[in-house]
């Protein structure tokens, strides 16, 4: 699935907080990145920075990042979406989860959240991705208030 958005995943406030949090979102200790079905395969960007730890995670993949991404690397939507991730409930309603490691405030994340909702809402219209989202398990996330 080709992406039709630009600059998603670049949150201005991250640079302000990077000294405080030291990019905790990019530290992989008992956590991982998920790639939706077809995301890895459809990208022509460099993937050498990703180590796949589950090649068939409900049709997608689980990975860890070995180094910080560059503009020539695939940055999985999970990473671009951080600190948010969609959760599909039993009725098919998308709820928002927030990563516990992120120190940014709701105000600092307003624009990011708006784009997150738009992008994942569109992706969730794809039946395969919708069903995948129902099965994905995450580490260190909580329900967004």
N, C-alpha and C positions, 0 to 999 in steps of 0.2 A: 504494500500500500504506500504510494508516494505521499510525502508530506507537503502540505500547501501553506505552511506557516513559516515565519522567520523569527528569529531571536527568542523563541520560547526556551526557557531554562536559563536565561541570563537575568537574574534578579539583581537589580542595582544594590539593594541593601546587603547582599552577600558580601560585597567588597568591604562594607563598613564593619561587618561583624566577623570577618575572616580571622582577625587576630584573636578574638575571643573564642570562637568555636573551632578554629583551625580546620575548616572544611570537614567536620565530622561526618557529613553525608557521604564523603568519598573514602571513609575508613571502613574496611570490611572485617568485622569481628563478629562472628555468629550472625551475619546478615548477608544479603545478596541482592542482585539486580534481577528483575524479571523482564523478559522480552516477549511481547505478544506474538501469537502465531504469524509467521511470515515476516516479522520485523527484521530479524537477522539476515535471512536469505534475500530479502528484497533490496537491501542496502548495498551500494557499490563503494561505500566508504571503507577505510581501513578498519579492521576488526582485531588486529594483533594485540591490542591492549585489553581485550576481554578474554577471560578464561572461562569457558563454558563448564559448569559443574553439573548441569542436568540438561542433556540435549533434547529431551522430550518432556518438558514440564507442562502437561496437559495440552500439548500441541505447540507450546512456546518453548522458551529456554530460561534457565537460571544461569547467572554468570557473576563473576566478581571482576572488578576492574584492577588492572595491574599498575596503572599510572593515570595521571590526569589526562583527560581528553584534549586533543587539539582540534583545529577546524577541519582537518582531514580525516578525523576518526568518527565512527558511528557513536553517537551519544544516545543510548537507548531512551525511549520515551519515559520510562520509569525514572531515569536520572533527570531528564528535562522537566518532569512533572514535580519532582521533589520540592517541597516536603509533602506534597499531596499524592494520593492514590485513590482511584475509585473502588468502591465496594458495592456490589449488586446484592440487594436483599432478596428474599424469597418472592416478593411481588414484582421484581424487576426494576425497582427504583434505585437509582444511583445515589449512594451516600458518599461522603468525602471523609477519608482518613488522613491524618497528619502525622508525619514522622516526629517522634519524640526528641530526636537529636537537634532539630532545627530551633535556633534561638530567635528567629524572626517573629515579629508581631503580626497580628491580623492586618493592621494598617499597612505595614511594609509589604505584605503579600497580596493586597487587594487586586492589583492588575494581573499578577501571576495566576491567582485563583480564577479570575474571570476567563482568562485564556485556557486554563486547565479544563474548566467546565465545558467550554466550547469544543476543544479538541477531543477529549474523552467522550463527550456526548455524541459526537459524530462517529467516532470509532465504535462505540457501543451499538450503533445501528447495524454493524456487521455481526451476523449471528454467531460466527465462529469466535470472534473476539468477545462478544457478550457472554457466551457460554464459558470461555476461558476465564473471564473476570470473576465468575461465580466460584471458581475453584482455587484461584490464587490465594496463597497464604503469605502473610507478611510478618516481619519481625520488627518490633519497636515502633508500632503505629498505634494511634488512638483515634477515636471518633472525633471529628471536627465539630466544634460547638457552633 
